[in-house]
Amino acid sequence: MNEHTCTMLLAGKNATIDGSTIVCREEDYGDAFDPQKFVYLTPNQQPHHYESKGSKFKIELPVARYGYTSTPDADDSAGVFGAGGINTANVSMTATETITSNPRIRAIDPYNTEDGIGEEDYLTLVLPYISSAREGVQRLGKLLEQHGTYEANAIAFGDQQEVWYFETIGGHQWAAVRVPDDSYVIAPNRLNIADFDFDSPDTMCSPQLQELIDDHQLNPGRHGYNFRLIFGSATNQDRVYNNPRAWYVQSQLGGGRAISKPTDYDLPFACVPDNKLTVEVIKQVMSSHYNGTSYDPYQQEAGHPALFRSIALNRNLELHILQIRNGVDKKIAGVHWLAFGPNTFNALVPFYANVNDTPAAYRDTKAQYTPDNMYWLVHTLAALGDRDYRRAQPLAEQCSEDVLALTRQLQVKTDKTISSDNCQAELTAVNQQMASIAMQKLTDLLGKFVAQAFHDERLQF
């Protein structure tokens, strides 16, 4: 899935309206379908002997400590690609976002293309075994030091107190930064960590990283250690593909540089938002395509290419917003918000993570087209809606808001009435109700799109 895709947004507990931590990622693919499914894996379903399909990596895994949600590929012939999930210890993890590096570090610490680990492996190797975000950083870091990786990726972890952003550097080196509690991070497909303090309790890295930088004269900066400058790229591709996404989200949420351009390389890593973040606002920016600017592809003349790569694309696979809540019972703290398909035409649903199964419409995605599951339903909506976006947009926005309102009503009620005796079964049933609401509302939206298209058909008399 390493196609220079995905966008990540993270938020500390004091940056959100309700004190939740947020680990969010838009998962994308190339110009092809890659059906996704939503599953819950029990500890007994976790493999003991694990083999990668993208490399010759093999490992004997310990007994899993926790069950977890995830959104793997429907076709696992190329690997699991668990993407993101929450375990029963209320730890979230997203893996991965493709990032960049430069030839200097790759020459010194080359990728392990023989038997290294990568995106297909990370969630399976880490999430069932960790009880905190810090433990996630430490476990993944040790795996990378020992086995190496064949690609450059970013990963993130969250628990009730902390959010950590993690980047691979070269084949075996890595670094991680704790997101400040009052801040958010928007991370496009580049190396994003900027200033790094090796002595801070809010950073972690591979043991020899500072020595490697100094011994090989990798630091072009005059002061401190700016990892984006030391390890990252600054290419023309970054100017049009990566930097504008960070610029747009920072312009919407606040905390960025007062004067900046979409092509700027040195935008801040972490920002304090102007207002506390809500799930709805996060969904809005993760569905953005430079709305309200001249860079919006829908404002371009037909046939003209987009100037910049936007977050919302036809190749959006799924959006997960992994929320770990405070101030509620731990049994209901983890919420795996999920929307399949292109973000301009989908709807976000707040699925409880502490369950024993997932709804069939999200779980049983087929590799071939079948409109009775959410992945293919949303792609159908996008195929029709994109052709007449001006008329489709208000209908899609209203549908998305209706789904959010109705499923949130169920969430509010469930938060107040859930029992502790049979919690997982009850939450599983509530998730099914939420899925049914989303399927019905989006099916109704499809009917409206078909009606519009029918009346516009050229073959009339």
ABEGO torsion letter per residue (X at the ends): XBAGBEBBBBBBAAABAAGBBBBBBBBBBBBBBBBBBBBBBBAAABBABBBBAABABBBBBBBBABBBBBBBBABAAAEAGAGBBBBAAGBBBBOBBBBBBBAAAAAABBBBAAABBBAAAAAAAAAAABABAAAAAAAAAAAAAAAEBABBBBBBBBBAABBBBBBBBEAABBBBBBBBAABBBBBBBBBABBBBBAABAABBBBAAAAAAAAAAGABABABEBBAAAAABBBBAAAAAAAAAAAAAAAAAAEGBBABBBAABAABBABBBBABBBBAAAAAAAAABAGBGBAABAAABBBGBBBABBBABBAABABBBBBBBBBGBBAAAABBBBBBBEBAAABBBBBBBABBABBBAAAAABBABBBAABAAAAAAAAAAAAAABAAAAAAAAAAAAAAAAAAAAAAAAAAAAABBAAAAAAAAAAAAAAAAAAAAAAAAAAAAAAAAAAAAABABBX
